[in-house]
């Protein structure tokens, strides 16, 4: 008798747990972040090498997913700077006698006027594997969709080099001046622009 009662109690607990789990799953699914905006990454030859998807609720981005496939980027097996830039244009820009790849995308998206590392458009570096592939996802609270889809738009740039996020201690100096120089404070010394994608509605 006691054994049957114990079994019925155990089954009841299991049933309640299953109902609770189902409710939690449904609730999580219903409130999950959805794609809001995206950017297709093209290299300087115009080849598609990846995609960036910004997810969230309403107009607030809470999660970013990045995928790079078979990229022939310089520095395979290394980190690459990754930022939102101010203008939704991935054309080259004339600078003296040279064209700057994707120069029309402007500088880092930085509505707060901060130094690099705190720009609203600064994102974690992408580690591209030796085979040219990469995947990364991270959470953020810095991006609002309406700001990136303003009148001149915005773009995502994958750089050729590492990003130091202007984390240069004063024990180091450039030109006799301790700490990061003006270029470091503006760009994190990420080098040239390897790939670019205009941000569009998802």
ABEGO torsion letter per residue (X at the ends): XAAAAAAAAAAAAAAAAAAAAAAAAAAAAAABBBBABBBBBBBAAGBBAEBBBBBEBEABBABBBBBBBGBABBGBGBBBBBBBBABBBABBBBBEABBBBGAAAEBBBBAAGBBBGABAABBBBBBBBAAGBBBBBBBBAABBAAAAABAAEBBBBBBABBBAGGBBBAABBBGGBBEBBAAAAAAGGAEBBABBBBBBBX
